[in-house]
């Protein structure tokens, strides 16, 4: 049996982005129960030619799946949300959703985010500590995720709890408490 790992996921959409990010978060919550979600921000496209801006966010999940199996699960979610991965040029086209594994850890440690170099990820992390004009509202289960990071918990655990905090340190601590793991480094 595999031990649970924490996975940092990058989510992006530039086709009906508010709806598709919300749908992806709902699928992730159904599959993995507890999610730690950064604010959703609007970014300009990079590496593709399009007039459609992206909505991006960062999510942490806990899973027993090994990375290869998790990637397949995430690809299946993308397909359910309308992404055509059979097209060899799909990475250069508009997309309903893109879910990437950015990192994995056996112990939750926020310091790993310093290694993330993708511009959209850096912008999401900045918005998590200093909300700005890039933040976009996403509605999930009738709750608004806008400028603050949030923890979403599946109804099987805490009756659809939706925790919103304006400081990532406080939310990281709540996520740690709810997942019963040791946090070795909190965001400042």
C-alpha positions in Angstrom: 0.0 0.0 0.0 1.3 3.5 -0.9 1.6 6.2 1.7 -0.3 9.4 1.1 1.6 12.2 -0.7 0.7 15.8 -1.1 0.5 16.9 -4.7 0.6 20.5 -5.9 -1.6 20.9 -9.0 -1.7 23.8 -11.4 -5.1 24.4 -13.0 -5.8 26.5 -16.0 -8.7 27.2 -18.4 -9.3 29.8 -21.2 -12.6 28.5 -22.5 -15.5 29.4 -20.2 -12.8 29.6 -17.5 -14.9 30.4 -14.5 -17.3 27.5 -15.2 -14.5 25.0 -16.1 -12.3 25.9 -13.1 -15.3 25.4 -10.8 -16.2 22.1 -12.5 -12.6 20.9 -12.2 -12.5 21.8 -8.5 -15.8 19.9 -8.0 -14.3 16.8 -9.7 -11.1 17.1 -7.6 -13.1 17.4 -4.4 -15.3 14.4 -5.3 -12.1 12.3 -6.0 -9.7 13.5 -3.2 -12.1 15.0 -0.6 -10.0 17.8 0.8 -8.5 20.5 -1.4 -6.4 23.6 -0.5 -7.2 26.1 -3.2 -5.4 29.4 -3.9 -7.2 32.4 -5.4 -8.1 32.1 -9.0 -6.4 34.7 -11.1 -6.7 35.9 -14.7 -3.5 35.7 -16.8 -2.5 36.4 -20.4 -1.8 33.4 -22.6 1.8 32.2 -22.8 3.1 29.8 -25.5 -0.2 29.8 -27.4 -1.7 32.2 -29.9 -5.2 33.2 -28.6 -7.2 36.1 -27.6 -8.7 34.2 -24.7 -7.2 35.0 -21.3 -6.6 32.1 -18.8 -8.0 31.6 -15.3 -5.3 29.8 -13.2 -5.1 28.5 -9.6 -3.0 26.2 -7.5 -4.5 23.3 -5.5 -3.0 20.9 -3.0 -4.5 17.4 -2.6 -3.5 14.4 -0.5 -3.6 11.0 -2.4 -2.3 7.5 -2.1 -2.0 7.3 -5.9 1.5 7.1 -7.4 2.3 10.0 -9.7 1.8 8.1 -13.0 -1.7 6.9 -11.9 -2.6 10.3 -10.6 -1.7 11.9 -13.9 -3.9 9.4 -15.7 -6.8 10.3 -13.3 -6.2 14.0 -13.9 -6.1 13.4 -17.7 -9.4 11.5 -17.4 -10.9 14.5 -15.6 -9.7 16.8 -18.3 -11.4 14.6 -20.9 -14.6 14.7 -18.9 -14.5 18.5 -19.0 -14.0 18.5 -22.8 -10.2 18.5 -23.3 -9.1 16.7 -26.5 -5.8 15.1 -25.6 -5.7 13.0 -28.8 -4.7 16.1 -30.8 -0.8 16.3 -30.8 -1.1 20.1 -30.8 -3.5 20.2 -27.8 -0.9 22.0 -25.6 -0.8 24.9 -28.1 -4.6 25.4 -28.3 -7.4 26.9 -26.2 -8.5 24.5 -23.5 -11.5 23.8 -21.3 -9.1 22.7 -18.5 -5.5 21.8 -17.9 -4.4 20.1 -14.7 -0.7 19.7 -14.2 1.2 18.0 -11.3 3.8 20.6 -10.2 5.3 18.8 -7.3 4.8 16.0 -4.7 5.8 15.7 -1.1 5.5 13.1 1.6 5.3 15.9 4.2 3.4 19.1 3.7 6.0 21.9 3.4 5.2 25.2 1.8 8.8 26.0 1.0 8.6 23.8 -2.1 6.6 26.6 -3.8 9.8 28.6 -4.0 10.9 26.2 -6.7 7.9 26.9 -9.0 9.1 29.0 -11.9 6.0 29.1 -14.2 4.9 32.7 -14.4 1.2 31.9 -13.8 2.1 29.8 -10.7 4.2 32.7 -9.3 1.3 35.1 -9.9 -1.2 32.7 -8.2 1.2 32.4 -5.2 1.5 36.2 -5.0 -2.3 36.6 -5.1 -2.5 34.1 -2.2 -0.5 36.4 0.0 -1.5 39.8 -1.5 -4.9 39.7 -3.3 -4.9 41.9 -6.4 -6.8 42.9 -9.4 -6.0 39.6 -11.2 -8.2 37.6 -8.8 -11.5 36.3 -10.2 -14.6 35.1 -8.5 -15.4 31.4 -8.8 -18.6 30.0 -7.3 -18.5 26.5 -5.8 -21.5 24.9 -4.0 -23.0 28.4 -3.7 -19.9 29.7 -2.0 -17.6 32.4 -3.6 -13.9 31.8 -3.9 -12.4 35.2 -4.8 -9.5 36.9 -3.1 -8.8 34.4 -0.4 -7.3 31.0 -0.3 -9.8 28.3 0.7 -10.1 24.7 1.9 -12.9 22.6 0.4 -13.8 19.5 2.2 -16.1 16.8 0.8 -19.5 16.3 2.3 -18.5 12.8 3.5 -16.0 14.3 6.0 -17.4 17.6 7.2 -20.7 18.3 5.5 -19.4 20.4 2.6 -17.3 22.6 4.7 -15.9 25.6 2.8 -13.3 27.5 4.8 -12.1 30.9 3.6 -9.1 32.7 5.1 -7.4 35.9 4.1 -4.0 34.6 5.1 -2.4 31.6 3.6 -0.5 30.7 6.8 -3.8 30.4 8.7 -5.3 28.3 5.9 -2.2 26.1 5.7 -2.6 25.4 9.4 -6.2 24.5 9.0 -5.4 22.2 6.1 -2.7 20.5 8.3 -5.2 20.1 11.1 -7.8 18.6 8.9 -5.5 16.2 7.1 -3.7 15.2 10.4 -0.2 15.8 9.1 2.8 17.7 10.3 3.5 21.0 8.6 7.2 21.7 8.6 7.1 25.1 7.1 4.2 27.6 7.0 3.9 30.4 4.5 4.9 33.8 6.0 
